[in-house]
Amino acid sequence: MNRKQRMKLKKICLYIFLLFILLINEPFAQKKFLFDATKAETAGNADWVICAVNGSIPRSPAPDQSTITQYTLETYWTGALSSWGIDLVKLGYKVESLPPNTQITYGDVSNPQDLSNYDVFIIDEPNSPFNDFEKTAILYFVKNGGGLFMISDHNQSDRNNDGWDSPKIWNDLMTNNSVKSNPFGISIDLISFNDASTNVLNGSSDPLLNGPTGNVTNIKISAGTTFTLFPSLNSSVKGVIWKSGVVQNTNSVLCGYASFGSGKVVFIGDSSPADDGTGQAGNSLYPGWLGVANGDHRRLHLNASIWLAKKNVTSVFDEIDHPDFALSQNYPNP
């Protein structure tokens, strides 16, 4: 065995060791989910938060999540996403909100809610655009192993009348950033429609449709939009649910996912399926979590959440053939 072969063998052994450490620690480290509330997610009738207390959105939901049991009702917290948050706690995860007027950062050790401290970042229908720094933070978070849950709504759903709706905001993040143009291989279509679709991907191994919380066979869109996929820009992008009556290809996708770097992203074209129908006083909400689609909305979002929280170990094996030990730019840190 020559020197070059010995070096490659050492690198392979190193990656196998790192993978082993990753796998043995995976079940024991409590995964943390962060729900964004910095982008006007409560504007108008929107209530896309897991908990609001007297009109404010605290970092830690109240009552404290340590008091939640398997019998706790979603009304324990006030917010249209309280069902999602409480179900995640029941599965053993920790959840927090990123309150209004705070910053989305990655690699800022002075920020206790820096994205590097979380496994999954959930952004449900943003109504204010991301600035350049926030775009960089979000994309580096995913690229370095984080999970991003992207929820859009229909075209012209500008709830705070600032000229930005969620399709425009998400498309701007993906096409106007300093990290990579269209990193996820998707574009949000500027349309609005209603649909009760059973046009789901066939196959029993899909993590979103056939995950730990059950099988998903349909979705109900109530004024939502679709996605167009671009596999030439990201070969991992995949649709799992399409609009009724269309061929399962790269157009009219209602829900799908992709990898980027060592992280992952899930995208859905409507905020209604995550809405549990209860929230702060005065809001007109929709019982999408359990009230329609035979409970499939709950199963879809929880399967996707669990999948996003799991480390993408395939990237480790990909590096074995082409390991790179060069020193690089120290942003983001850690």
Buried (B, 14 or more C-beta within 10 A) or exposed (E): EEEEEEEBEEBBEEBEEEBEEEEEEEEEEEBBBBBBBBBBBBBBEBBBBBBBBEEEBBBEBBEEBEEBEEEBEBEBBBBBBBBBBBBBBBBEBBBBBBBBEBBBBBBBEEBEBBBBBBBBBBBBBBBBBBEEBBBBBBBBBBBBBBBBBBBBBBBEBBBBEEEBBBBBBBBBBBEEBEBBEBBBBBBBBBBBBEBEBEBBBEEEEBBBBBBEBBBBBBBBBBBBBBBBBBEEBBEBBBBBBBBBEBEBEBBBBBBBBBBBBBBBBBBBBBBBBBBBBBBBEEBEBBBBBBEBBEBBBBBBBBBBBBBBBBBBBEEBEEBBEEBEEEEEEEEBEE
